[in-house]
Every structure is written in C-alpha cells, then in structure tokens.
C-alpha cells in the first residue's frame, strides 16, 4: 500500500470528502488532491493535524503498524460511525467520546421528502472536548441526519451527514436548519424578516429558490435543529 492509498484510507475512515479532510488537515482541497494522486507525502504540519485526529504518523509514512494510535480507536476531531450502542458507555467516556444518535431520515435540499418518525439507525462517536471547544454545544442536544438533494451545495450536499443542534430556542438567528413543514423534511436557510415572517432560501445560484412563510403560518413549521457541522462524501 502506497502513501497515496494510506491517505485515501484515512479520508474514508473519517467519512470525509477531499474538501472536508483538507480543511481538517489545514491545507487546500487541491493540495490534498495532490497527496492522493501524486503519491506525495504530506508536510509536517499536515502530519501533526492528522496525528491530532488519532492517525499514527509512522503508519502513514511507512505503512508499518496500525492506522490509529494506541488508545485512539475513533477520530479525535471528526467522527466514527458505530452500530447502535456497540460499546459500553464507560469505555466511550474514558476515551473522551460521546455518542450522538443518527436517525434513518433524509433532510431534502431539493424538492422535499415525506417525513416520518424513524427508529435509531446508529450512533456517531464525537470527541467531547471538540464539541465543547470547537462548536460550543451540549452533546445532549445533538443528532445526526443525512442530506438529500442538490440545492444546498457546501452546506447539505447530497449524502452529507448533518450534525444538528436541537437546543432551545429552536430558531436562533439566520442559518441553515432542518425543519418540517407540510409533512416535508427540509434543509434550507432560514431568515426572520421584519414583519415576523420567515424567509426560506437555498444556496445553489443555478437553482436558488426563495419562499416566505407568513407569520400566521409559523405554527406549521417544526424546526428539528440548526446545522452546525457537516461531513460529505467523496
């Protein structure tokens, strides 16, 4: 296995797109693409970032040993997908991780998908310290859903996993939210207008949409959570 293969394996381990892993490593997406296509070793700064995420630098450079450092069975800054509660809570807590539930629903960034309550699909292990220091959130207020559609590129690309903050108040200023309206589970940008109505927009400049939900109809909108982090697919 070449260093290119190992870097691809690292990215897939985290479930990241090239853009997402490049951001985590502190380089541009083009630079990371070069690592994967030109068999070039990353610089010392990138190595440091990856080791902070739990990757073993010796394995990355030589292929010897295991991908993850001893005691780092899950990524430090990103996440690792688990089957429903496969590890004892004590073990997760001792490693500094918390389990965030992932539900079997897809929030549409396109035309909308009928929303139905679903059972727990699994859990995502996040580093507790990262949630507190980087996102400033309470792990108990979080859940993960999958995005579907193509009208919210860069925020909710098709297949991206979305980390949602469900803390109160449900609407906390302009931003991307997952919400239910007329039986549809959507992910869109929400903005409160001066007259008390709610503006709903997408981010795709080629098929951008704008709708306004009147103040008298806001009781028909149920906000699931604000999008605070995403992880895309390659």
N, C-alpha and C positions, 0 to 999 in steps of 0.2 A: 504494500500500500504506500503510495507516494504522499508527500505532504499535501498535495492538492486533494487527494482522496480523504486525508485526515481532516482537512479544513471543511470539506463538504460534509463529512460525518459530524463534525462539531455543530455546524449550522443546522443540520437535520435533527440532531439531538435536542436542540433548543426549540425546534419547530419554526425557525425564523426564515424570512426571505433574505436575499442578499442585502437589501437595503436595511433591514432590521438588525442583522448581525454586524453590518458595517457600523451602524450607529452605536451599537453596544461596544464595539472594539475601538471606536474613536477615529474611524477613517471614512473616506467617501465610499459610496457604493461601487464606483469604478475601480477604486483601489482594491476592494475586496474581490471584485470580479477578476482582477488580475491575479490575485492569490489562487483562485480556483481554476484559472485557465492557463496560467503560465508557469505553474509549478514553482512559484517563488515563495521563499519563507517570509513570514511577517516580521516587521521590525520589533525592537524590544518593547516599545510602547504597547503595541498590539498584544504581544505575548503577556505583558503584565495584565492588561484588561481581561484576557481570556483566562488567565490563572485566577483572577479575582472572581470569575464566573464558575470556578471549580475545575477547569481543564488542567491536566498535568502537562507542563511545558516540555518535559523530557519526552513524553509520548508524542506530543505534537511535532517535535523536531526530528525524532529518531524512529518513531513507531514502536519503541520498546515500552513494555508495561501496559498500564490501563489508561483509557482516555481521561477518567476522572481521578482527581487527587484522593487519597485515602481520607475518608470521612466526608467527602463531598459527593454524595450519590445523586444529588439534584443540582441544577444550575443555581448559582448564587444570585444573579441579577435578574434572570428571566424566570422560566418556569419549567416544570417537568410534568407531563401528563401521567396520571395514575388511573388504575381501575378504581371503582368505588371503594374507598377506605381500605386499601390493602395493607397498610402499615399501622402499627399501634400508635396512638396519639402521643405517647411518651417518647417514642423514637423520633417522630417528626419534630416535636417541640425541642428535644435535646439538640437536634441538628439545626435549630433556628428557623424551621419552616412552619407554615400554616397551610391547611388545606382549604382551598376556595372551591365551592361546588360549581360544576359545569352542567348546564341543563340542555336537554335534547330539543332545543328550539333554534330557529334561524331567524335573525332580525333582518328584514329585507331593506337593502339600499336601492332597490329597484321599484317594481310595481306593487310590492306588498305580499305578504304570506299570511294565510289564516293562522291566527294564534290560538293554540290550545295549551292548557297546562300539561306539562310533561314531567315524567319522573327524572330523578337524578341520573345523568349519563355517566358521570365520573367526577374526579376531583383534579385540581391543578395545585401543585405544591409551589408556593411562593416563599421567598426569603422574607421573614417577618421584618427584619431591620430595613430591608429595601422598601417594603411597603410604607413603613413609617417615615423614613428619611427622604425617599425619592418622591413618593406620591402623597404623603401626609394623610393617610387613610387608616380607618379601623378595619382590620381584616374581617370582622364580623359583619360588615356592611357590604361585602363584595360578592359578586357572582360572575360567571363567565358564560357567554353565549357565542354562537357563530354567526358571522355576517353572510348575507346572500345578496347578490345583485352587483351592479356596477355604477351606481350613481353617486357613490361617496368615496372616490379613489383617494388613497392616502390616509383615510380615516377608517373606512369599513370596506376594504377590498373584499371581493368575493372569496369566501373561505377563511377570512381572517378571524381569529379569536379575539373577542372584545371583553375587556375587564370593565365591569360596571360598578359604580359606587351608588348604593341604594340609600345612603344616609339622608336624613331629613334636614331641611326641606327638600322635597323631590326635585324642584326646579331651583337651581342656584346660579342663575345668570346664563348668558349666551354660551352655547356649546353644542356638542354632539350628544344626543340622547337616544336611548332605546325606549320606545313607548308603544302603547296600544291605542288605536283609535278605529272605531267601526270594525272591530274584530281582526284588524291587521297589526302585526308586529313589525314596526319600522325602526330604522336607524336614520335619523336626519338631524340637521342643525336646527335648533330652536332659538328664537329670539323674542323677547317680550316687547311689544310695541307700546307707544304712549297711551293708546286708548284701551289698554288692557287685553288686547287680542294677542294671539301667538302666531308668529311668522315661522313657517316650516320651509326650509330650503335644502337643496342638495349641493354638492361641491363640484360636480363634473361640469366644466364650462361648455361641453358639447351637448349635454342634455340636462342642463340645470333646470330645476323646477322651483316655483315659489307658490306656496299656498298660505292662506291666512285662516286660522281658526278663531271665530268670533268669541268675545269674552263670555257671552251667554252659553257657548257650547263647550267651554273648557272642562266642564264636569264629565264630558265624554272622553277626555284624554286621560289615560293612566300611564304615568311615567314609571318605567321599570328601573332605570338608573342612568346616570351620566357616564359616557365613555371616557375613561381616564387613561387607558393604555390598550395597545393592540399588538398582536403578533400575526404576521402574514405568512402566506405560503410562497414557496419559490415559484 
